[in-house]
């Protein structure tokens, strides 16, 4: 039903007959502190009469934790010894206006890094950039290559300023925006003023979006597809159909978008309370691809005495449907501070397709600028997160199965002692010089990978981010 609704929605609003969406990949809605122009650096102009622009970013994140309590560990456990992790990324944002309302954007990206324990052992991983890291050797790839077309529908005009993946453009407040090509699902959906971008805000995966939102993407977080946004007064309606990986959490993309896909729809309403902005959005998704069902995987483990193995790969042979629903609300309570809450639940019958090992997630947090201490371009944020598993996924792990990212099985008496994973996160950014920030981040993780027998884990992080 969601698939049909998605196609109908896109067809309806694409027919001739979106205000403040996040520009795909720009990070422009996440932080105001880096918005200054660099004197003498021209990022927008014309080539052969076509408006063009260029922007860039680079981010280095270094994380570490000391040894933590671990009476046993399994194949996909977070290693208990003192560990260091890092990621480095660099992105160029090229844009060209093909017509009065049609833009083309291309984002080559280069990334290197070494995640903790080979990126296993947690539900909420500590670094949102870690999905893109393939090792210490830098890898160059295409992050985005998409076309955006805007259909203005009145309601007054506004100017979208020159930014990454946004050439200066005058649009109407009521409008339709069509995005097609290669981009990230999160470029369009579940936007947040306070918790979205690990390059400049909180770093945990559960602070980027709903941790239980198994959004369609390759292993780096990107995909191919079609998205539509309809901006109508205080409302925005969004829908998309995105490619899935050929294998769950894999890098290779399945191009069969009609049969294997991730569909999502979202309705967002913005409001003002005492002249301070806020919004509420509801998001639903439906995935369809070849995935393992946890009940089948659990039966395989028991029948074949396959404890300590990734039995999900043995029963990954039929097409499955996975769905989920969530809500995101945020509200400014002063001109420089605000709060947000996210809650999400997936059905939990099948393995993770693209994102994290979580079937329930709740996060509450706040963000604030440094206006109060005379440094308006500094930012600080805090969040509390709790992540849970479905009965089917929990039973599989307790039977001795190993999932894609988690699995502490060591012996019949040493498997997961289930409790929800709990995370507290704090960060502080200081603008070191124009368009360069330096930040610190602390994460306290209780019941890592849903196992009360291990942890807690304390992760300290240092970050440098620059953009133009």
TORKOL-4160 file (C-alpha; in steps of 0.2 Angstrom, whole numbers, padded with zeros to 4 digits, m for minus):
468
<pt num="1" X="0000" Y="0000" Z="0000"/>
<pt num="2" X="0014" Y="0012" Z="0004"/>
<pt num="3" X="0022" Y="0008" Z="m0012"/>
<pt num="4" X="0006" Y="0013" Z="m0022"/>
<pt num="5" X="0004" Y="0028" Z="m0012"/>
<pt num="6" X="0022" Y="0034" Z="m0015"/>
<pt num="7" X="0020" Y="0032" Z="m0034"/>
<pt num="8" X="0003" Y="0041" Z="m0034"/>
<pt num="9" X="0010" Y="0055" Z="m0024"/>
<pt num="10" X="0025" Y="0058" Z="m0035"/>
<pt num="11" X="0015" Y="0057" Z="m0051"/>
<pt num="12" X="0002" Y="0069" Z="m0044"/>
<pt num="13" X="0014" Y="0083" Z="m0039"/>
<pt num="14" X="0025" Y="0080" Z="m0053"/>
<pt num="15" X="0011" Y="0085" Z="m0065"/>
<pt num="16" X="0010" Y="0103" Z="m0070"/>
<pt num="17" X="m0006" Y="0108" Z="m0061"/>
<pt num="18" X="0046" Y="0114" Z="m0008"/>
<pt num="19" X="0047" Y="0131" Z="0014"/>
<pt num="20" X="0064" Y="0126" Z="0020"/>
<pt num="21" X="0069" Y="0109" Z="0015"/>
<pt num="22" X="0087" Y="0103" Z="0018"/>
<pt num="23" X="0097" Y="0105" Z="0002"/>
<pt num="24" X="0103" Y="0088" Z="m0002"/>
<pt num="25" X="0120" Y="0086" Z="0006"/>
<pt num="26" X="0123" Y="0104" Z="0010"/>
<pt num="27" X="0121" Y="0104" Z="0029"/>
<pt num="28" X="0115" Y="0121" Z="0027"/>
<pt num="29" X="0100" Y="0119" Z="0039"/>
<pt num="30" X="0110" Y="0111" Z="0052"/>
<pt num="31" X="0122" Y="0125" Z="0058"/>
<pt num="32" X="0122" Y="0144" Z="0056"/>
<pt num="33" X="0140" Y="0146" Z="0062"/>
<pt num="34" X="0149" Y="0142" Z="0046"/>
<pt num="35" X="0138" Y="0153" Z="0035"/>
<pt num="36" X="0150" Y="0167" Z="0032"/>
<pt num="37" X="0158" Y="0171" Z="0015"/>
<pt num="38" X="0176" Y="0170" Z="0014"/>
<pt num="39" X="0183" Y="0186" Z="0008"/>
<pt num="40" X="0190" Y="0185" Z="m0010"/>
<pt num="41" X="0184" Y="0168" Z="m0013"/>
<pt num="42" X="0170" Y="0167" Z="m0026"/>
<pt num="43" X="0159" Y="0152" Z="m0025"/>
<pt num="44" X="0146" Y="0157" Z="m0038"/>
<pt num="45" X="0147" Y="0163" Z="m0055"/>
<pt num="46" X="0144" Y="0159" Z="m0073"/>
<pt num="47" X="0151" Y="0147" Z="m0086"/>
<pt num="48" X="0145" Y="0148" Z="m0104"/>
<pt num="49" X="0131" Y="0159" Z="m0098"/>
<pt num="50" X="0125" Y="0146" Z="m0085"/>
<pt num="51" X="0125" Y="0150" Z="m0066"/>
<pt num="52" X="0136" Y="0138" Z="m0057"/>
<pt num="53" X="0143" Y="0136" Z="m0040"/>
<pt num="54" X="0156" Y="0126" Z="m0030"/>
<pt num="55" X="0158" Y="0123" Z="m0011"/>
<pt num="56" X="0168" Y="0111" Z="m0001"/>
<pt num="57" X="0170" Y="0103" Z="0016"/>
<pt num="58" X="0182" Y="0093" Z="0026"/>
<pt num="59" X="0180" Y="0084" Z="0042"/>
<pt num="60" X="0192" Y="0074" Z="0054"/>
<pt num="61" X="0185" Y="0065" Z="0069"/>
<pt num="62" X="0196" Y="0055" Z="0081"/>
<pt num="63" X="0188" Y="0044" Z="0094"/>
<pt num="64" X="0194" Y="0033" Z="0108"/>
<pt num="65" X="0189" Y="0023" Z="0123"/>
<pt num="66" X="0198" Y="0015" Z="0138"/>
<pt num="67" X="0196" Y="m0004" Z="0142"/>
<pt num="68" X="0178" Y="m0008" Z="0149"/>
<pt num="69" X="0170" Y="m0022" Z="0158"/>
<pt num="70" X="0168" Y="m0038" Z="0147"/>
<pt num="71" X="0167" Y="m0055" Z="0155"/>
<pt num="72" X="0166" Y="m0063" Z="0137"/>
<pt num="73" X="0164" Y="m0057" Z="0119"/>
<pt num="74" X="0158" Y="m0065" Z="0103"/>
<pt num="75" X="0161" Y="m0063" Z="0084"/>
<pt num="76" X="0153" Y="m0046" Z="0082"/>
<pt num="77" X="0156" Y="m0039" Z="0100"/>
<pt num="78" X="0164" Y="m0022" Z="0103"/>
<pt num="79" X="0182" Y="m0026" Z="0108"/>
<pt num="80" X="0185" Y="m0022" Z="0126"/>
<pt num="81" X="0203" Y="m0016" Z="0125"/>
<pt num="82" X="0208" Y="0002" Z="0124"/>
<pt num="83" X="0204" Y="0007" Z="0106"/>
<pt num="84" X="0206" Y="0022" Z="0094"/>
<pt num="85" X="0196" Y="0026" Z="0079"/>
<pt num="86" X="0196" Y="0040" Z="0066"/>
<pt num="87" X="0188" Y="0046" Z="0050"/>
<pt num="88" X="0192" Y="0059" Z="0038"/>
<pt num="89" X="0181" Y="0065" Z="0023"/>
<pt num="90" X="0182" Y="0078" Z="0010"/>
<pt num="91" X="0168" Y="0083" Z="m0002"/>
<pt num="92" X="0166" Y="0095" Z="m0016"/>
<pt num="93" X="0149" Y="0102" Z="m0021"/>
<pt num="94" X="0147" Y="0107" Z="m0039"/>
<pt num="95" X="0131" Y="0114" Z="m0046"/>
<pt num="96" X="0125" Y="0121" Z="m0063"/>
<pt num="97" X="0108" Y="0128" Z="m0068"/>
<pt num="98" X="0102" Y="0119" Z="m0083"/>
<pt num="99" X="0086" Y="0130" Z="m0085"/>
<pt num="100" X="0077" Y="0143" Z="m0075"/>
<pt num="101" X="0070" Y="0130" Z="m0063"/>
<pt num="102" X="0082" Y="0115" Z="m0065"/>
<pt num="103" X="0099" Y="0112" Z="m0057"/>
<pt num="104" X="0112" Y="0098" Z="m0058"/>
<pt num="105" X="0123" Y="0094" Z="m0043"/>
<pt num="106" X="0138" Y="0083" Z="m0042"/>
<pt num="107" X="0147" Y="0078" Z="m0026"/>
<pt num="108" X="0163" Y="0069" Z="m0027"/>
<pt num="109" X="0169" Y="0063" Z="m0010"/>
<pt num="110" X="0185" Y="0055" Z="m0003"/>
<pt num="111" X="0185" Y="0046" Z="0014"/>
<pt num="112" X="0197" Y="0036" Z="0024"/>
<pt num="113" X="0196" Y="0029" Z="0042"/>
<pt num="114" X="0196" Y="0015" Z="0054"/>
<pt num="115" X="0180" Y="0012" Z="0064"/>
<pt num="116" X="0180" Y="0004" Z="0081"/>
<pt num="117" X="0180" Y="m0015" Z="0080"/>
<pt num="118" X="0177" Y="m0015" Z="0061"/>
<pt num="119" X="0161" Y="m0007" Z="0064"/>
<pt num="120" X="0152" Y="m0020" Z="0075"/>
<pt num="121" X="0147" Y="m0021" Z="0093"/>
<pt num="122" X="0134" Y="m0007" Z="0095"/>
<pt num="123" X="0117" Y="m0002" Z="0090"/>
<pt num="124" X="0120" Y="0016" Z="0090"/>
<pt num="125" X="0138" Y="0018" Z="0083"/>
<pt num="126" X="0148" Y="0033" Z="0089"/>
<pt num="127" X="0152" Y="0041" Z="0072"/>
<pt num="128" X="0140" Y="0045" Z="0058"/>
<pt num="129" X="0155" Y="0046" Z="0046"/>
<pt num="130" X="0161" Y="0028" Z="0050"/>
<pt num="131" X="0149" Y="0021" Z="0037"/>
<pt num="132" X="0159" Y="0029" Z="0023"/>
<pt num="133" X="0176" Y="0023" Z="0029"/>
<pt num="134" X="0184" Y="0008" Z="0020"/>
<pt num="135" X="0201" Y="0008" Z="0029"/>
<pt num="136" X="0216" Y="0019" Z="0030"/>
<pt num="137" X="0218" Y="0021" Z="0012"/>
<pt num="138" X="0207" Y="0035" Z="0005"/>
<pt num="139" X="0193" Y="0030" Z="m0007"/>
<pt num="140" X="0186" Y="0042" Z="m0020"/>
<pt num="141" X="0168" Y="0039" Z="m0025"/>
<pt num="142" X="0152" Y="0048" Z="m0031"/>
<pt num="143" X="0142" Y="0053" Z="m0016"/>
<pt num="144" X="0128" Y="0063" Z="m0026"/>
<pt num="145" X="0124" Y="0066" Z="m0044"/>
<pt num="146" X="0106" Y="0072" Z="m0045"/>
<pt num="147" X="0094" Y="0084" Z="m0054"/>
<pt num="148" X="0082" Y="0096" Z="m0044"/>
<pt num="149" X="0067" Y="0104" Z="m0053"/>
<pt num="150" X="0056" Y="0117" Z="m0044"/>
<pt num="151" X="0038" Y="0121" Z="m0049"/>
<pt num="152" X="0033" Y="0137" Z="m0041"/>
<pt num="153" X="0015" Y="0139" Z="m0035"/>
<pt num="154" X="0014" Y="0156" Z="m0027"/>
<pt num="155" X="0011" Y="0161" Z="m0010"/>
<pt num="156" X="0025" Y="0175" Z="m0009"/>
<pt num="157" X="0043" Y="0174" Z="m0014"/>
<pt num="158" X="0059" Y="0170" Z="m0005"/>
<pt num="159" X="0077" Y="0169" Z="m0009"/>
<pt num="160" X="0087" Y="0153" Z="m0007"/>
<pt num="161" X="0105" Y="0159" Z="m0004"/>
<pt num="162" X="0121" Y="0152" Z="m0013"/>
<pt num="163" X="0126" Y="0137" Z="m0003"/>
<pt num="164" X="0132" Y="0119" Z="m0005"/>
<pt num="165" X="0120" Y="0110" Z="m0017"/>
<pt num="166" X="0110" Y="0127" Z="m0019"/>
<pt num="167" X="0113" Y="0140" Z="m0032"/>
<pt num="168" X="0105" Y="0156" Z="m0028"/>
<pt num="169" X="0087" Y="0155" Z="m0032"/>
<pt num="170" X="0071" Y="0165" Z="m0030"/>
<pt num="171" X="0056" Y="0153" Z="m0027"/>
<pt num="172" X="0039" Y="0154" Z="m0020"/>
<pt num="173" X="0034" Y="0148" Z="m0003"/>
<pt num="174" X="0022" Y="0136" Z="m0011"/>
<pt num="175" X="0031" Y="0125" Z="m0023"/>
<pt num="176" X="0035" Y="0107" Z="m0028"/>
<pt num="177" X="0053" Y="0101" Z="m0029"/>
<pt num="178" X="0057" Y="0085" Z="m0038"/>
<pt num="179" X="0074" Y="0077" Z="m0035"/>
<pt num="180" X="0081" Y="0063" Z="m0046"/>
<pt num="181" X="0097" Y="0053" Z="m0047"/>
<pt num="182" X="0110" Y="0049" Z="m0034"/>
<pt num="183" X="0108" Y="0056" Z="m0016"/>
<pt num="184" X="0105" Y="0051" Z="0002"/>
<pt num="185" X="0087" Y="0047" Z="0008"/>
<pt num="186" X="0092" Y="0058" Z="0024"/>
<pt num="187" X="0095" Y="0073" Z="0012"/>
<pt num="188" X="0076" Y="0074" Z="0010"/>
<pt num="189" X="0068" Y="0066" Z="0025"/>
<pt num="190" X="0069" Y="0068" Z="0044"/>
<pt num="191" X="0077" Y="0085" Z="0044"/>
<pt num="192" X="0081" Y="0093" Z="0061"/>
<pt num="193" X="0088" Y="0109" Z="0066"/>
<pt num="194" X="0097" Y="0102" Z="0081"/>
<pt num="195" X="0102" Y="0084" Z="0077"/>
<pt num="196" X="0106" Y="0079" Z="0059"/>
<pt num="197" X="0124" Y="0081" Z="0054"/>
<pt num="198" X="0138" Y="0072" Z="0062"/>
<pt num="199" X="0151" Y="0083" Z="0054"/>
<pt num="200" X="0145" Y="0098" Z="0064"/>
<pt num="201" X="0133" Y="0092" Z="0077"/>
<pt num="202" X="0131" Y="0076" Z="0088"/>
<pt num="203" X="0140" Y="0061" Z="0081"/>
<pt num="204" X="0130" Y="0046" Z="0086"/>
<pt num="205" X="0120" Y="0037" Z="0073"/>
<pt num="206" X="0104" Y="0039" Z="0084"/>
<pt num="207" X="0107" Y="0057" Z="0083"/>
<pt num="208" X="0108" Y="0058" Z="0064"/>
<pt num="209" X="0090" Y="0051" Z="0062"/>
<pt num="210" X="0079" Y="0038" Z="0070"/>
<pt num="211" X="0090" Y="0023" Z="0074"/>
<pt num="212" X="0076" Y="0011" Z="0070"/>
<pt num="213" X="0073" Y="0020" Z="0053"/>
<pt num="214" X="0080" Y="0007" Z="0041"/>
<pt num="215" X="0081" Y="0019" Z="0027"/>
<pt num="216" X="0086" Y="0013" Z="0009"/>
<pt num="217" X="0105" Y="0016" Z="0005"/>
<pt num="218" X="0121" Y="0008" Z="0001"/>
<pt num="219" X="0134" Y="0004" Z="0014"/>
<pt num="220" X="0140" Y="0023" Z="0013"/>
<pt num="221" X="0122" Y="0030" Z="0015"/>
<pt num="222" X="0118" Y="0035" Z="m0003"/>
<pt num="223" X="0107" Y="0028" Z="m0016"/>
<pt num="224" X="0098" Y="0031" Z="m0032"/>
<pt num="225" X="0080" Y="0036" Z="m0034"/>
<pt num="226" X="0066" Y="0049" Z="m0036"/>
<pt num="227" X="0060" Y="0061" Z="m0022"/>
<pt num="228" X="0046" Y="0073" Z="m0022"/>
<pt num="229" X="0042" Y="0087" Z="m0010"/>
<pt num="230" X="0026" Y="0098" Z="m0009"/>
<pt num="231" X="0028" Y="0114" Z="0001"/>
<pt num="232" X="0010" Y="0121" Z="0005"/>
<pt num="233" X="0009" Y="0136" Z="0018"/>
<pt num="234" X="0015" Y="0128" Z="0034"/>
<pt num="235" X="0015" Y="0110" Z="0027"/>
<pt num="236" X="0027" Y="0099" Z="0018"/>
<pt num="237" X="0023" Y="0082" Z="0011"/>
<pt num="238" X="0037" Y="0071" Z="0005"/>
<pt num="239" X="0038" Y="0054" Z="m0004"/>
<pt num="240" X="0052" Y="0044" Z="m0012"/>
<pt num="241" X="0057" Y="0028" Z="m0020"/>
<pt num="242" X="0075" Y="0023" Z="m0017"/>
<pt num="243" X="0086" Y="0009" Z="m0022"/>
<pt num="244" X="0092" Y="m0005" Z="m0010"/>
<pt num="245" X="0108" Y="m0014" Z="m0009"/>
<pt num="246" X="0110" Y="m0031" Z="m0017"/>
<pt num="247" X="0114" Y="m0038" Z="0000"/>
<pt num="248" X="0109" Y="m0031" Z="0016"/>
<pt num="249" X="0121" Y="m0018" Z="0022"/>
<pt num="250" X="0131" Y="m0020" Z="0006"/>
<pt num="251" X="0139" Y="m0007" Z="m0005"/>
<pt num="252" X="0133" Y="m0014" Z="m0022"/>
<pt num="253" X="0116" Y="m0006" Z="m0027"/>
<pt num="254" X="0102" Y="m0016" Z="m0034"/>
<pt num="255" X="0095" Y="m0006" Z="m0049"/>
<pt num="256" X="0079" Y="m0015" Z="m0050"/>
<pt num="257" X="0069" Y="m0001" Z="m0042"/>
<pt num="258" X="0052" Y="m0008" Z="m0046"/>
<pt num="259" X="0054" Y="m0024" Z="m0037"/>
<pt num="260" X="0067" Y="m0020" Z="m0024"/>
<pt num="261" X="0065" Y="m0003" Z="m0016"/>
<pt num="262" X="0064" Y="0008" Z="0000"/>
<pt num="263" X="0049" Y="0019" Z="0000"/>
<pt num="264" X="0045" Y="0033" Z="0012"/>
<pt num="265" X="0032" Y="0046" Z="0015"/>
<pt num="266" X="0033" Y="0061" Z="0027"/>
<pt num="267" X="0021" Y="0074" Z="0032"/>
<pt num="268" X="0028" Y="0089" Z="0041"/>
<pt num="269" X="0019" Y="0104" Z="0049"/>
<pt num="270" X="0029" Y="0120" Z="0055"/>
<pt num="271" X="0022" Y="0132" Z="0068"/>
<pt num="272" X="0026" Y="0147" Z="0079"/>
<pt num="273" X="0024" Y="0147" Z="0098"/>
<pt num="274" X="0027" Y="0164" Z="0105"/>
<pt num="275" X="0036" Y="0169" Z="0089"/>
<pt num="276" X="0048" Y="0154" Z="0091"/>
<pt num="277" X="0049" Y="0141" Z="0077"/>
<pt num="278" X="0044" Y="0123" Z="0079"/>
<pt num="279" X="0038" Y="0108" Z="0069"/>
<pt num="280" X="0031" Y="0091" Z="0070"/>
<pt num="281" X="0033" Y="0077" Z="0057"/>
<pt num="282" X="0027" Y="0059" Z="0054"/>
<pt num="283" X="0038" Y="0047" Z="0044"/>
<pt num="284" X="0034" Y="0030" Z="0037"/>
<pt num="285" X="0044" Y="0018" Z="0027"/>
<pt num="286" X="0042" Y="0001" Z="0017"/>
<pt num="287" X="0056" Y="m0009" Z="0011"/>
<pt num="288" X="0056" Y="m0024" Z="m0001"/>
<pt num="289" X="0071" Y="m0035" Z="m0005"/>
<pt num="290" X="0078" Y="m0052" Z="m0001"/>
<pt num="291" X="0081" Y="m0053" Z="0017"/>
<pt num="292" X="0081" Y="m0065" Z="0031"/>
<pt num="293" X="0067" Y="m0067" Z="0044"/>
<pt num="294" X="0073" Y="m0069" Z="0062"/>
<pt num="295" X="0061" Y="m0083" Z="0066"/>
<pt num="296" X="0069" Y="m0093" Z="0051"/>
<pt num="297" X="0086" Y="m0089" Z="0057"/>
<pt num="298" X="0083" Y="m0094" Z="0075"/>
<pt num="299" X="0076" Y="m0111" Z="0069"/>
<pt num="300" X="0091" Y="m0114" Z="0058"/>
<pt num="301" X="0103" Y="m0110" Z="0073"/>
<pt num="302" X="0094" Y="m0122" Z="0084"/>
<pt num="303" X="0091" Y="m0136" Z="0071"/>
<pt num="304" X="0110" Y="m0135" Z="0065"/>
<pt num="305" X="0118" Y="m0131" Z="0082"/>
<pt num="306" X="0125" Y="m0116" Z="0073"/>
<pt num="307" X="0127" Y="m0105" Z="0088"/>
<pt num="308" X="0141" Y="m0091" Z="0085"/>
<pt num="309" X="0137" Y="m0090" Z="0067"/>
<pt num="310" X="0128" Y="m0078" Z="0055"/>
<pt num="311" X="0114" Y="m0089" Z="0052"/>
<pt num="312" X="0104" Y="m0075" Z="0044"/>
<pt num="313" X="0115" Y="m0078" Z="0028"/>
<pt num="314" X="0108" Y="m0096" Z="0027"/>
<pt num="315" X="0090" Y="m0091" Z="0027"/>
<pt num="316" X="0091" Y="m0076" Z="0016"/>
<pt num="317" X="0082" Y="m0083" Z="0001"/>
<pt num="318" X="0065" Y="m0075" Z="m0001"/>
<pt num="319" X="0058" Y="m0057" Z="m0003"/>
<pt num="320" X="0052" Y="m0049" Z="0013"/>
<pt num="321" X="0043" Y="m0033" Z="0017"/>
<pt num="322" X="0049" Y="m0022" Z="0032"/>
<pt num="323" X="0039" Y="m0007" Z="0038"/>
<pt num="324" X="0041" Y="0007" Z="0051"/>
<pt num="325" X="0033" Y="0023" Z="0058"/>
<pt num="326" X="0040" Y="0037" Z="0068"/>
<pt num="327" X="0038" Y="0055" Z="0074"/>
<pt num="328" X="0050" Y="0070" Z="0076"/>
<pt num="329" X="0045" Y="0086" Z="0085"/>
<pt num="330" X="0056" Y="0101" Z="0089"/>
<pt num="331" X="0053" Y="0118" Z="0097"/>
<pt num="332" X="0064" Y="0133" Z="0100"/>
<pt num="333" X="0062" Y="0140" Z="0118"/>
<pt num="334" X="0073" Y="0155" Z="0115"/>
<pt num="335" X="0080" Y="0163" Z="0100"/>
<pt num="336" X="0097" Y="0153" Z="0102"/>
<pt num="337" X="0091" Y="0136" Z="0110"/>
<pt num="338" X="0078" Y="0123" Z="0107"/>
<pt num="339" X="0073" Y="0105" Z="0110"/>
<pt num="340" X="0068" Y="0090" Z="0100"/>
<pt num="341" X="0061" Y="0072" Z="0102"/>
<pt num="342" X="0062" Y="0057" Z="0090"/>
<pt num="343" X="0052" Y="0041" Z="0092"/>
<pt num="344" X="0052" Y="0026" Z="0080"/>
<pt num="345" X="0046" Y="0008" Z="0078"/>
<pt num="346" X="0050" Y="m0005" Z="0065"/>
<pt num="347" X="0041" Y="m0021" Z="0063"/>
<pt num="348" X="0057" Y="m0031" Z="0068"/>
<pt num="349" X="0053" Y="m0047" Z="0059"/>
<pt num="350" X="0067" Y="m0046" Z="0047"/>
<pt num="351" X="0086" Y="m0042" Z="0047"/>
<pt num="352" X="0093" Y="m0024" Z="0045"/>
<pt num="353" X="0093" Y="m0019" Z="0027"/>
<pt num="354" X="0104" Y="m0004" Z="0027"/>
<pt num="355" X="0106" Y="0005" Z="0043"/>
<pt num="356" X="0107" Y="0000" Z="0062"/>
<pt num="357" X="0103" Y="m0015" Z="0073"/>
<pt num="358" X="0087" Y="m0007" Z="0081"/>
<pt num="359" X="0069" Y="m0010" Z="0080"/>
<pt num="360" X="0063" Y="0003" Z="0093"/>
<pt num="361" X="0072" Y="0020" Z="0096"/>
<pt num="362" X="0069" Y="0036" Z="0106"/>
<pt num="363" X="0080" Y="0051" Z="0108"/>
<pt num="364" X="0078" Y="0067" Z="0117"/>
<pt num="365" X="0090" Y="0082" Z="0115"/>
<pt num="366" X="0093" Y="0100" Z="0114"/>
<pt num="367" X="0104" Y="0112" Z="0105"/>
<pt num="368" X="0111" Y="0130" Z="0108"/>
<pt num="369" X="0122" Y="0143" Z="0101"/>
<pt num="370" X="0135" Y="0153" Z="0111"/>
<pt num="371" X="0125" Y="0169" Z="0110"/>
<pt num="372" X="0124" Y="0169" Z="0129"/>
<pt num="373" X="0143" Y="0169" Z="0132"/>
<pt num="374" X="0147" Y="0181" Z="0118"/>
<pt num="375" X="0152" Y="0169" Z="0105"/>
<pt num="376" X="0136" Y="0167" Z="0094"/>
<pt num="377" X="0145" Y="0155" Z="0082"/>
<pt num="378" X="0149" Y="0142" Z="0095"/>
<pt num="379" X="0137" Y="0128" Z="0097"/>
<pt num="380" X="0133" Y="0115" Z="0111"/>
<pt num="381" X="0121" Y="0100" Z="0112"/>
<pt num="382" X="0115" Y="0086" Z="0123"/>
<pt num="383" X="0105" Y="0070" Z="0120"/>
<pt num="384" X="0099" Y="0055" Z="0128"/>
<pt num="385" X="0095" Y="0039" Z="0117"/>
<pt num="386" X="0087" Y="0022" Z="0121"/>
<pt num="387" X="0087" Y="0009" Z="0108"/>
<pt num="388" X="0078" Y="m0008" Z="0109"/>
<pt num="389" X="0075" Y="m0024" Z="0099"/>
<pt num="390" X="0060" Y="m0034" Z="0093"/>
<pt num="391" X="0055" Y="m0050" Z="0101"/>
<pt num="392" X="0061" Y="m0059" Z="0085"/>
<pt num="393" X="0078" Y="m0051" Z="0084"/>
<pt num="394" X="0081" Y="m0053" Z="0103"/>
<pt num="395" X="0076" Y="m0072" Z="0102"/>
<pt num="396" X="0089" Y="m0075" Z="0088"/>
<pt num="397" X="0103" Y="m0067" Z="0097"/>
<pt num="398" X="0099" Y="m0076" Z="0113"/>
<pt num="399" X="0099" Y="m0092" Z="0104"/>
<pt num="400" X="0117" Y="m0089" Z="0099"/>
<pt num="401" X="0114" Y="m0081" Z="0082"/>
<pt num="402" X="0126" Y="m0067" Z="0075"/>
<pt num="403" X="0118" Y="m0053" Z="0066"/>
<pt num="404" X="0125" Y="m0040" Z="0054"/>
<pt num="405" X="0133" Y="m0028" Z="0067"/>
<pt num="406" X="0130" Y="m0037" Z="0084"/>
<pt num="407" X="0132" Y="m0054" Z="0092"/>
<pt num="408" X="0140" Y="m0057" Z="0109"/>
<pt num="409" X="0138" Y="m0076" Z="0109"/>
<pt num="410" X="0152" Y="m0085" Z="0118"/>
<pt num="411" X="0144" Y="m0101" Z="0125"/>
<pt num="412" X="0127" Y="m0107" Z="0129"/>
<pt num="413" X="0128" Y="m0098" Z="0146"/>
<pt num="414" X="0137" Y="m0083" Z="0139"/>
<pt num="415" X="0125" Y="m0074" Z="0126"/>
<pt num="416" X="0117" Y="m0058" Z="0127"/>
<pt num="417" X="0108" Y="m0053" Z="0144"/>
<pt num="418" X="0096" Y="m0042" Z="0135"/>
<pt num="419" X="0092" Y="m0024" Z="0141"/>
<pt num="420" X="0089" Y="m0009" Z="0130"/>
<pt num="421" X="0105" Y="0001" Z="0124"/>
<pt num="422" X="0106" Y="0018" Z="0133"/>
<pt num="423" X="0117" Y="0032" Z="0127"/>
<pt num="424" X="0120" Y="0049" Z="0133"/>
<pt num="425" X="0129" Y="0062" Z="0121"/>
<pt num="426" X="0136" Y="0079" Z="0124"/>
<pt num="427" X="0146" Y="0090" Z="0111"/>
<pt num="428" X="0153" Y="0107" Z="0111"/>
<pt num="429" X="0160" Y="0116" Z="0095"/>
<pt num="430" X="0170" Y="0132" Z="0095"/>
<pt num="431" X="0173" Y="0142" Z="0079"/>
<pt num="432" X="0192" Y="0143" Z="0078"/>
<pt num="433" X="0193" Y="0155" Z="0064"/>
<pt num="434" X="0181" Y="0159" Z="0050"/>
<pt num="435" X="0172" Y="0144" Z="0043"/>
<pt num="436" X="0183" Y="0132" Z="0054"/>
<pt num="437" X="0177" Y="0124" Z="0069"/>
<pt num="438" X="0185" Y="0113" Z="0082"/>
<pt num="439" X="0174" Y="0102" Z="0094"/>
<pt num="440" X="0174" Y="0089" Z="0107"/>
<pt num="441" X="0161" Y="0075" Z="0110"/>
<pt num="442" X="0157" Y="0063" Z="0124"/>
<pt num="443" X="0146" Y="0048" Z="0123"/>
<pt num="444" X="0142" Y="0036" Z="0138"/>
<pt num="445" X="0135" Y="0019" Z="0132"/>
<pt num="446" X="0126" Y="0007" Z="0144"/>
<pt num="447" X="0122" Y="m0010" Z="0138"/>
<pt num="448" X="0132" Y="m0010" Z="0122"/>
<pt num="449" X="0124" Y="m0020" Z="0109"/>
<pt num="450" X="0109" Y="m0023" Z="0121"/>
<pt num="451" X="0120" Y="m0034" Z="0133"/>
<pt num="452" X="0119" Y="m0029" Z="0151"/>
<pt num="453" X="0134" Y="m0041" Z="0155"/>
<pt num="454" X="0146" Y="m0029" Z="0145"/>
<pt num="455" X="0151" Y="m0011" Z="0147"/>
<pt num="456" X="0148" Y="0003" Z="0151"/>
<pt num="457" X="0159" Y="0012" Z="0137"/>
<pt num="458" X="0165" Y="0030" Z="0138"/>
<pt num="459" X="0170" Y="0037" Z="0121"/>
<pt num="460" X="0179" Y="0054" Z="0119"/>
<pt num="461" X="0180" Y="0062" Z="0102"/>
<pt num="462" X="0189" Y="0077" Z="0094"/>
<pt num="463" X="0183" Y="0085" Z="0078"/>
<pt num="464" X="0189" Y="0098" Z="0066"/>
<pt num="465" X="0177" Y="0104" Z="0052"/>
<pt num="466" X="0180" Y="0117" Z="0038"/>
<pt num="467" X="0170" Y="0122" Z="0024"/>
<pt num="468" X="0169" Y="0135" Z="0010"/>
